[in-house]
Amino acid sequence: MVAEFVVEFGKDGRRVEVDGRLDAAAFHRNHQAIWAVLQPYLAGLSGDVIEAGSGTGQHVVHFAGQTPDITWWPSDLNENHLRSIEAWRAHSGLANIKPPLRIDLSDAAWCAAMQDGSGPQKPLAVFCANVIHIAPWRVAEGLFAGAGRYLRDDGRLFLYGPFKRGGKHTAVSNAVFDSSLRDNNPEWGVRDLEALQELAANAGLVLIEIAEMPANNLTLVFERPKPA
Ligand SMILES: C[S@@+](CC[C@H](N)C(=O)[O-])C[C@H]1O[C@@H](n2cnc3c(N)ncnc32)[C@H](O)[C@@H]1O
């Protein structure tokens, strides 16, 4: 099955709630598998986790519901998505989800709140799902640069999506998906794992786990190198 990409939720024929909550079909398929990877890394920790490119806001609600000691900071760029995230936050009633930040990942500084003290300080993790292939390469650059800059010393970056390995697609369906992305925008496309490792190295991060996920996706886990 070839994945379909959604640039803007709420314009794909799926239900829009009156309060602005949007629904992502992929969320229902992937959130449990993603949580199974993240959960052992976050177990027993407290602090801030930023989600970059939260989309509807459904992932953050699911994850926050299981981690009362962690404060979740969703974010996005798209105004309808920011409204949806805020609506899901209110609907959840969870105290450990902050109002969404407007973060443009193509700016390595992310947003003013990261510097002026009103945003998360030294986050323990950054989570980003299905963003960097539906965006220009500079978004991947900004994601890694910001993660390297802001994560606390033992912090981690979790990146979920389809990726190429050794310059090759891991499945025919991913190759077809990649073509459809590039047809839509030549700056988009399924990214090379090795190119991301280079971005990580420039940001002072190393890849520590490649988790195989359903539907030919991966979750990549990056952290700062351990001192020798
Ligand atoms: C396919 S959606 C994925 C949303 C969500 N992470 C999920 O898995 O359901 C891609 C998201 O990336 C966001 N996005 C695109 N360009 C961005 C940028 N430059 N900075 C931050 N977010 C961006 C879009 O607004 C959209 O919400």
Ligand as a Chemical Component Dictionary entry (heavy atoms), coordinates in Angstrom:
data_LIG
# 
_chem_comp.id                   LIG 
_chem_comp.type                 NON-POLYMER 
_chem_comp.pdbx_formal_charge   0 
_chem_comp.three_letter_code    LIG 
# 
loop_
_chem_comp_atom.comp_id 
_chem_comp_atom.atom_id 
_chem_comp_atom.alt_atom_id 
_chem_comp_atom.type_symbol 
_chem_comp_atom.charge 
_chem_comp_atom.model_Cartn_x 
_chem_comp_atom.model_Cartn_y 
_chem_comp_atom.model_Cartn_z 
_chem_comp_atom.pdbx_ordinal 
LIG C1  C1  C 0  2.159 15.345 7.274  1  
LIG S1  S1  S 1  1.994 16.503 8.544  2  
LIG C2  C2  C 0  2.439 15.518 9.976  3  
LIG C3  C3  C 0  1.785 16.024 11.221 4  
LIG C4  C4  C 0  1.967 15.170 12.474 5  
LIG N1  N1  N 0  3.335 15.189 12.906 6  
LIG C5  C5  C 0  1.488 13.765 12.246 7  
LIG O1  O1  O 0  2.320 12.870 12.179 8  
LIG O2  O2  O -1 0.274 13.574 12.147 9  
LIG C6  C6  C 0  3.373 17.608 8.389  10 
LIG C7  C7  C 0  3.323 18.763 9.364  11 
LIG O3  O3  O 0  4.515 19.538 9.240  12 
LIG C8  C8  C 0  4.164 20.893 9.356  13 
LIG N2  N2  N 0  5.225 21.718 8.746  14 
LIG C9  C9  C 0  5.506 21.858 7.444  15 
LIG N3  N3  N 0  6.522 22.726 7.279  16 
LIG C10 C10 C 0  6.898 23.115 8.519  17 
LIG C11 C11 C 0  7.877 24.020 9.009  18 
LIG N4  N4  N 0  8.680 24.698 8.181  19 
LIG N5  N5  N 0  7.982 24.191 10.346 20 
LIG C12 C12 C 0  7.157 23.525 11.186 21 
LIG N6  N6  N 0  6.207 22.665 10.782 22 
LIG C13 C13 C 0  6.067 22.472 9.459  23 
LIG C14 C14 C 0  2.832 21.001 8.637  24 
LIG O4  O4  O 0  2.118 22.164 8.987  25 
LIG C15 C15 C 0  2.167 19.724 9.102  26 
LIG O5  O5  O 0  1.459 19.923 10.298 27 
# 
loop_
_chem_comp_bond.comp_id 
_chem_comp_bond.atom_id_1 
_chem_comp_bond.atom_id_2 
_chem_comp_bond.value_order 
_chem_comp_bond.pdbx_ordinal 
LIG C1  S1  SING 1  
LIG S1  C2  SING 2  
LIG S1  C6  SING 3  
LIG C2  C3  SING 4  
LIG C3  C4  SING 5  
LIG C4  N1  SING 6  
LIG C4  C5  SING 7  
LIG C5  O1  DOUB 8  
LIG C5  O2  SING 9  
LIG C6  C7  SING 10 
LIG C7  O3  SING 11 
LIG C7  C15 SING 12 
LIG O3  C8  SING 13 
LIG C8  N2  SING 14 
LIG C8  C14 SING 15 
LIG N2  C9  SING 16 
LIG N2  C13 SING 17 
LIG C9  N3  DOUB 18 
LIG N3  C10 SING 19 
LIG C10 C11 SING 20 
LIG C10 C13 DOUB 21 
LIG C11 N4  SING 22 
LIG C11 N5  DOUB 23 
LIG N5  C12 SING 24 
LIG C12 N6  DOUB 25 
LIG N6  C13 SING 26 
LIG C14 O4  SING 27 
LIG C14 C15 SING 28 
LIG C15 O5  SING 29 
# 
